[in-house]
Amino acid sequence: MAYRLSLKAEDDVTQIYVTGVEMFGVDQAERYHEGLEQIFNFLSDFPFAAVERTELKGLSRVHSYRSHIIIYRLDGRDILIQRVRHASEDWIRQR
């Protein structure tokens, strides 16, 4: 399987990077971004690693990475990463 990012997820990842640079510097933001990419690849290799969340529409799954959560669903032979949100947000309402 491969992974794809929705437009909202692309925006989320960009904002995480920009905020990371502002708060922690380029090196840390780069490491965090690389970690996200590793998790995206892990999820594409093991798409059932996270349990389905029945409170979400579209049979979505949620996997955590440090202080963020990755919301994704199976989409044919790929996974679609729908959002990457901070874990402290009310991400169910903001989806």
DSSP file (Angstrom, degrees, kcal/mol; ACC not computed):
  #  RESIDUE AA STRUCTURE BP1 BP2  ACC     N-H-->O    O-->H-N    N-H-->O    O-->H-N    TCO  KAPPA ALPHA  PHI   PSI    X-CA   Y-CA   Z-CA
    1    1 A M              0   0    0      0, 0.0     2,-0.3     0, 0.0    77,-0.2   0.000 360.0 360.0 360.0 154.7    0.0    0.0    0.0
    2    2 A A        -     0   0    0     75,-0.5    77,-2.3    41,-0.0     2,-0.4  -0.749 360.0-125.0-117.4 170.4    1.0    3.6   -0.5
    3    3 A Y  E     -a   79   0A   0     -2,-0.3     2,-0.3    75,-0.2    77,-0.2  -0.913  17.9-168.9-119.2 151.4   -0.3    6.7    1.4
    4    4 A R  E     -a   80   0A   0     75,-2.2    77,-3.4    -2,-0.4     2,-0.4  -0.968  16.2-135.1-130.8 149.4   -1.8    9.9    0.1
    5    5 A L  E     -a   81   0A   0     -2,-0.3    77,-0.2    75,-0.2    67,-0.0  -0.882  16.4-131.6-104.1 135.1   -2.5   13.1    2.0
    6    6 A S     >  -     0   0    0     75,-2.7     4,-2.5    -2,-0.4     5,-0.2  -0.316  34.4-103.2 -68.7 166.9   -5.8   15.0    1.7
    7    7 A L  H  > S+     0   0    0      1,-0.2     4,-2.2     2,-0.2     5,-0.1   0.899 125.4  50.7 -60.1 -39.7   -5.5   18.7    1.0
    8    8 A K  H  > S+     0   0    0      2,-0.2     4,-2.6     1,-0.2    -1,-0.2   0.902 109.5  50.0 -65.2 -40.0   -6.3   19.3    4.7
    9    9 A A  H  > S+     0   0    0     73,-0.4     4,-2.7    72,-0.3     5,-0.2   0.895 108.5  52.8 -65.6 -39.2   -3.7   16.9    5.8
   10   10 A E  H  X S+     0   0    0     -4,-2.5     4,-2.3     2,-0.2    -2,-0.2   0.928 111.0  47.2 -59.7 -44.0   -1.1   18.6    3.6
   11   11 A D  H  X S+     0   0    0     -4,-2.2     4,-2.6     2,-0.2    -2,-0.2   0.909 111.0  52.1 -62.4 -41.9   -2.0   21.9    5.2
   12   12 A D  H  X S+     0   0    0     -4,-2.6     4,-2.5     2,-0.2    -2,-0.2   0.937 110.5  47.1 -59.1 -47.8   -1.8   20.3    8.7
   13   13 A V  H  X S+     0   0    0     -4,-2.7     4,-2.1     1,-0.2    -1,-0.2   0.898 112.6  49.8 -64.0 -41.1    1.7   18.9    8.0
   14   14 A T  H  X S+     0   0    0     -4,-2.3     4,-2.7    -5,-0.2    -1,-0.2   0.928 111.9  47.8 -61.9 -45.0    2.9   22.3    6.6
   15   15 A Q  H  X S+     0   0    0     -4,-2.6     4,-2.8     1,-0.2     5,-0.3   0.883 109.3  53.4 -65.9 -38.0    1.5   24.1    9.6
   16   16 A I  H  X S+     0   0    0     -4,-2.5     4,-2.3    -5,-0.2    -1,-0.2   0.917 111.5  46.8 -60.6 -42.9    3.2   21.6   12.0
   17   17 A Y  H  X S+     0   0    0     -4,-2.1     4,-2.5     2,-0.2    -2,-0.2   0.946 113.3  47.0 -64.9 -48.9    6.5   22.2   10.3
   18   18 A V  H  X S+     0   0    0     -4,-2.7     4,-2.3     1,-0.2    -2,-0.2   0.927 115.0  46.1 -60.5 -46.4    6.1   26.0   10.3
   19   19 A T  H  X S+     0   0    0     -4,-2.8     4,-2.6     1,-0.2     5,-0.3   0.893 110.8  54.2 -63.4 -39.4    5.1   26.1   14.0
   20   20 A G  H  X>S+     0   0    0     -4,-2.3     4,-3.1    -5,-0.3     5,-0.8   0.902 108.6  48.2 -61.3 -42.0    8.0   23.6   14.8
   21   21 A V  H  X5S+     0   0    0     -4,-2.5     4,-1.3     3,-0.2    -2,-0.2   0.935 113.8  47.4 -62.7 -46.0   10.5   26.0   13.2
   22   22 A E  H  <5S+     0   0    0     -4,-2.3    -2,-0.2    -5,-0.2    -1,-0.2   0.886 124.1  30.7 -63.4 -39.7    9.1   29.0   15.0
   23   23 A M  H  <5S+     0   0    0     -4,-2.6    -2,-0.2    -5,-0.2    -1,-0.2   0.828 138.0  13.7 -90.8 -34.0    9.0   27.2   18.4
   24   24 A F  H  <5S-     0   0    0     -4,-3.1     4,-0.4    -5,-0.3    -3,-0.2   0.492 103.6-106.1-126.9  -7.2   11.9   24.7   18.3
   25   25 A G     X< -     0   0    0     -4,-1.3     4,-2.1    -5,-0.8    -1,-0.2  -0.134  39.7 -71.2  96.9 164.3   14.2   25.6   15.3
   26   26 A V  H  > S+     0   0    0      1,-0.2     4,-2.8     2,-0.2     5,-0.2   0.900 124.9  54.5 -62.9 -45.1   14.8   24.1   11.9
   27   27 A D  H  > S+     0   0    0      1,-0.2     4,-2.2     2,-0.2    -1,-0.2   0.932 112.4  42.6 -58.8 -47.8   16.7   21.0   13.1
   28   28 A Q  H  > S+     0   0    0     -4,-0.4     4,-2.5     1,-0.2    -1,-0.2   0.902 113.6  52.1 -66.6 -40.2   13.9   19.9   15.4
   29   29 A A  H  X S+     0   0    0     -4,-2.1     4,-2.4     1,-0.2    -2,-0.2   0.900 110.2  49.6 -62.0 -40.1   11.2   20.7   12.9
   30   30 A E  H  X S+     0   0    0     -4,-2.8     4,-2.6     2,-0.2    -2,-0.2   0.919 111.0  49.0 -64.2 -44.0   13.0   18.6   10.3
   31   31 A R  H  X S+     0   0    0     -4,-2.2     4,-2.2    -5,-0.2    -2,-0.2   0.915 112.5  48.0 -62.2 -42.7   13.3   15.6   12.7
   32   32 A Y  H  X S+     0   0    0     -4,-2.5     4,-2.3     2,-0.2    -1,-0.2   0.923 111.6  50.0 -64.1 -43.8    9.7   15.8   13.6
   33   33 A H  H  X S+     0   0    0     -4,-2.4     4,-2.2     1,-0.2    -2,-0.2   0.906 110.3  50.0 -61.4 -43.0    8.7   16.0    9.9
   34   34 A E  H  X S+     0   0    0     -4,-2.6     4,-2.2     1,-0.2    -1,-0.2   0.888 109.0  53.1 -62.3 -38.9   10.9   13.0    9.1
   35   35 A G  H  X S+     0   0    0     -4,-2.2     4,-2.2     2,-0.2    -2,-0.2   0.897 107.1  51.3 -63.2 -40.5    9.2   11.1   12.0
   36   36 A L  H  X S+     0   0    0     -4,-2.3     4,-2.7     1,-0.2    -2,-0.2   0.930 109.2  50.4 -60.9 -44.8    5.8   11.9   10.6
   37   37 A E  H  X S+     0   0    0     -4,-2.2     4,-2.3     1,-0.2    -2,-0.2   0.888 108.8  52.2 -61.6 -38.3    6.9   10.5    7.2
   38   38 A Q  H  X S+     0   0    0     -4,-2.2     4,-2.5     2,-0.2    -1,-0.2   0.910 110.5  47.8 -63.6 -41.3    8.1    7.4    8.9
   39   39 A I  H  X S+     0   0    0     -4,-2.2     4,-2.9     2,-0.2    -2,-0.2   0.906 109.2  53.4 -66.2 -41.0    4.8    6.9   10.6
   40   40 A F  H  X S+     0   0    0     -4,-2.7     4,-1.9     1,-0.2    -2,-0.2   0.921 111.6  46.1 -58.5 -43.4    2.9    7.5    7.3
   41   41 A N  H  X S+     0   0    0     -4,-2.3     4,-1.9     2,-0.2    -2,-0.2   0.900 110.8  52.7 -65.9 -40.8    5.1    4.8    5.7
   42   42 A F  H  X S+     0   0    0     -4,-2.5     4,-2.6     1,-0.2    -2,-0.2   0.934 109.9  48.6 -58.0 -46.8    4.5    2.5    8.7
   43   43 A L  H  < S+     0   0    0     -4,-2.9    -1,-0.2     1,-0.2    -2,-0.2   0.848 108.9  52.6 -65.7 -33.4    0.7    3.0    8.4
   44   44 A S  H  < S+     0   0    0     -4,-1.9    -1,-0.2    -5,-0.2    -2,-0.2   0.844 114.6  42.9 -70.1 -30.8    0.9    2.2    4.7
   45   45 A D  H  < S+     0   0    0     -4,-1.9    -2,-0.2     1,-0.2    -1,-0.2   0.823 130.6  25.8 -78.4 -33.3    2.7   -1.0    5.4
   46   46 A F  S >< S+     0   0    0     -4,-2.6     3,-2.0    -5,-0.2    -1,-0.2  -0.623  70.2 167.8-130.3  70.8    0.4   -1.9    8.4
   47   47 A P  T 3  S+     0   0    0      0, 0.0     3,-0.4     0, 0.0    -1,-0.1   0.682  76.3  55.9 -65.5 -17.8   -2.9   -0.2    7.7
   48   48 A F  T 3  S+     0   0    0      1,-0.2     4,-0.1    -3,-0.1    -5,-0.1   0.237  73.8 105.0 -96.7  14.4   -4.7   -2.1   10.4
   49   49 A A  S <  S+     0   0    0     -3,-2.0     2,-0.3    -6,-0.2    -1,-0.2   0.822  77.8  54.4 -63.2 -31.5   -2.3   -1.0   13.1
   50   50 A A  S    S-     0   0    0     -3,-0.4     2,-0.1    -4,-0.2    13,-0.1  -0.807  91.8-115.8-105.8 147.6   -4.9    1.4   14.4
   51   51 A V        -     0   0    0     -2,-0.3    11,-0.9    11,-0.3     2,-0.1  -0.460  35.4 -99.4 -78.2 149.5   -8.4    0.5   15.4
   52   52 A E  B     -B   61   0A   0      9,-0.2     2,-0.8    -2,-0.1     9,-0.2  -0.452  30.4-137.4 -66.0 140.7  -11.4    1.8   13.6
   53   53 A R    >   -     0   0    0      7,-3.1     3,-1.6     1,-0.1     7,-0.4  -0.890  12.3-165.1-103.5 108.2  -13.0    4.7   15.4
   54   54 A T  T 3  S+     0   0    0     -2,-0.8    -1,-0.1     1,-0.3     5,-0.1   0.705  84.4  65.4 -69.5 -19.5  -16.8    4.2   15.2
   55   55 A E  T 3  S+     0   0    0     -3,-0.1     2,-0.3     5,-0.1    -1,-0.3   0.590  93.6  76.4 -78.1  -7.9  -17.5    7.8   16.2
   56   56 A L  S X  S-     0   0    0     -3,-1.6     3,-0.6     4,-0.2     4,-0.2  -0.789  85.0-118.7-102.9 145.5  -15.9    9.0   13.0
   57   57 A K  T 3  S+     0   0    0     -2,-0.3     3,-0.3     1,-0.2    -4,-0.1  -0.449  90.8  32.5 -75.7 153.6  -17.6    8.8    9.6
   58   58 A G  T 3  S-     0   0    0      1,-0.2    -1,-0.2    -2,-0.1    -4,-0.1   0.725 120.6 -78.4  78.3  23.0  -16.0    6.8    6.8
   59   59 A L  S <  S-     0   0    0     -3,-0.6    15,-0.5     1,-0.1    -1,-0.2   0.915  74.0-178.2  52.5  48.9  -14.4    4.0    8.9
   60   60 A S        -     0   0    0     -7,-0.4    -7,-3.1    -3,-0.3     2,-0.3  -0.383  16.2-149.8 -78.9 157.3  -11.5    6.2    9.9
   61   61 A R  E     -BC  52  72A   0     11,-3.6    11,-2.6    -9,-0.2     2,-0.4  -0.888   3.9-146.9-123.8 155.7   -8.6    5.0   12.1
   62   62 A V  E     + C   0  71A   0    -11,-0.9     2,-0.4    -2,-0.3   -11,-0.3  -0.991  15.6 177.1-130.9 128.2   -6.5    7.1   14.5
   63   63 A H  E     - C   0  70A   0      7,-2.2     7,-3.5    -2,-0.4     2,-0.3  -0.986  22.1-133.0-128.8 138.8   -2.8    6.6   15.2
   64   64 A S  E     - C   0  69A   0     -2,-0.4     2,-0.3     5,-0.2     5,-0.2  -0.644  17.8-176.3 -95.3 150.2   -0.8    8.8   17.5
   65   65 A Y  E >   - C   0  68A   0      3,-3.1     3,-2.8    -2,-0.3     2,-0.1  -0.883  62.8 -62.5-141.7 109.7    2.7   10.2   16.9
   66   66 A R  T 3  S-     0   0    0     -2,-0.3    -1,-0.1     1,-0.3    21,-0.0  -0.299 122.1 -10.3  49.1-115.4    4.2   12.1   19.8
   67   67 A S  T 3  S+     0   0    0     -2,-0.1    20,-2.7    -3,-0.1    21,-0.4   0.291 127.3  72.7 -96.7  12.2    1.8   15.1   20.4
   68   68 A H  E <   -CD  65  86A   0     -3,-2.8    -3,-3.1    18,-0.3     2,-0.4  -0.838  65.2-143.2-122.5 160.5   -0.2   14.6   17.2
   69   69 A I  E     -CD  64  85A   0     16,-3.2    16,-2.1    -2,-0.3     2,-0.6  -0.956  11.2-144.0-121.3 145.3   -2.8   12.2   16.0
   70   70 A I  E     -CD  63  84A   0     -7,-3.5    -7,-2.2    -2,-0.4     2,-0.6  -0.938  10.0-160.5-111.3 119.8   -3.1   10.9   12.4
   71   71 A I  E     +CD  62  83A   0     12,-2.5    11,-2.4    -2,-0.6    12,-1.5  -0.891  27.4 152.9-102.1 123.0   -6.6   10.3   11.1
   72   72 A Y  E     -CD  61  81A   0    -11,-2.6   -11,-3.6    -2,-0.6     2,-0.3  -0.936  26.3-158.9-145.4 165.4   -6.7    8.0    8.1
   73   73 A R  E     - D   0  80A   0      7,-1.9     7,-3.0    -2,-0.3     2,-0.3  -0.977  33.6 -98.0-142.9 157.3   -8.9    5.5    6.2
   74   74 A L  E     - D   0  79A   0    -15,-0.5     2,-0.3    -2,-0.3     5,-0.2  -0.575  36.1-174.3 -73.1 137.8   -8.3    2.7    3.8
   75   75 A D  E >   - D   0  78A   0      3,-3.3     3,-1.9    -2,-0.3     2,-0.4  -0.770  55.8 -65.7-139.2  88.5   -8.9    3.9    0.2
   76   76 A G  T 3  S-     0   0    0     -2,-0.3    -1,-0.1     1,-0.3     0, 0.0  -0.542 117.7 -15.1  66.4-122.4   -8.8    1.1   -2.2
   77   77 A R  T 3  S+     0   0    0     -2,-0.4   -75,-0.5    -3,-0.1    -1,-0.3   0.389 134.3  57.2 -93.1   3.0   -5.2   -0.2   -2.2
   78   78 A D  E <  S- D   0  75A   0     -3,-1.9    -3,-3.3   -77,-0.2     2,-0.4  -0.652  79.6-117.1-120.6 175.6   -3.9    2.9   -0.4
   79   79 A I  E     -aD   3  74A   0    -77,-2.3   -75,-2.2    -5,-0.2     2,-0.6  -0.956  19.8-146.1-113.7 144.4   -4.5    4.8    2.8
   80   80 A L  E     -aD   4  73A   0     -7,-3.0    -7,-1.9    -2,-0.4     2,-0.8  -0.939   7.6-147.5-108.2 115.1   -5.8    8.3    2.7
   81   81 A I  E     -aD   5  72A   0    -77,-3.4   -75,-2.7    -2,-0.6   -72,-0.3  -0.750  18.5-178.1 -83.0 114.3   -4.4   10.4    5.6
   82   82 A Q  E     -     0   0A   0    -11,-2.4   -73,-0.4    -2,-0.8     2,-0.3   0.892  57.9  -7.5 -84.9 -43.1   -7.3   12.8    6.2
   83   83 A R  E     - D   0  71A   0    -12,-1.5   -12,-2.5   -75,-0.1     2,-0.4  -0.983  44.1-152.2-151.0 157.4   -5.9   15.0    9.0
   84   84 A V  E     + D   0  70A   0     -2,-0.3     2,-0.3   -14,-0.2   -14,-0.2  -0.915  36.0 172.6-131.7 105.5   -2.9   15.4   11.3
   85   85 A R  E     - D   0  69A   0    -16,-2.1   -16,-3.2    -2,-0.4     2,-0.2  -0.771  39.5 -98.4-118.9 156.5   -4.1   17.2   14.4
   86   86 A H  E >   - D   0  68A   0     -2,-0.3     3,-1.7   -18,-0.2   -18,-0.3  -0.540  34.5-128.3 -70.0 138.3   -2.7   18.0   17.8
   87   87 A A  T 3  S+     0   0    0    -20,-2.7     4,-0.2     1,-0.3    -1,-0.1   0.745 105.6  58.7 -63.7 -24.4   -3.8   15.5   20.3
   88   88 A S  T 3  S+     0   0    0    -21,-0.4    -1,-0.3     2,-0.1     2,-0.1   0.582  88.8  95.8 -83.3  -8.1   -5.1   18.2   22.7
   89   89 A E  S <  S-     0   0    0     -3,-1.7     2,-1.7     1,-0.1     3,-0.2  -0.358  89.5-112.5 -75.5 159.5   -7.5   19.6   20.1
   90   90 A D    >>  +     0   0    0      1,-0.2     4,-1.3     2,-0.1     3,-0.6  -0.568  53.1 165.3 -85.0  70.4  -11.1   18.7   19.9
   91   91 A W  H 3>  +     0   0    0     -2,-1.7     4,-0.7     1,-0.2    -1,-0.2   0.694  60.8  65.7 -70.1 -21.1  -10.3   17.0   16.6
   92   92 A I  H 34 S+     0   0    0      1,-0.2     3,-0.5    -3,-0.2    -1,-0.2   0.928 108.6  39.6 -66.0 -42.9  -13.5   15.0   16.3
   93   93 A R  H <4 S+     0   0    0     -3,-0.6    -2,-0.2     1,-0.2    -1,-0.2   0.808 116.8  51.0 -73.7 -29.6  -15.5   18.3   16.0
   94   94 A Q  H  <        0   0    0     -4,-1.3    -1,-0.2     1,-0.2    -2,-0.2   0.463 360.0 360.0 -90.1  -1.4  -12.9   19.9   13.7
   95   95 A R     <        0   0    0     -4,-0.7    -1,-0.2    -3,-0.5    -2,-0.1   0.504 360.0 360.0 -59.2 360.0  -12.6   17.1   11.3
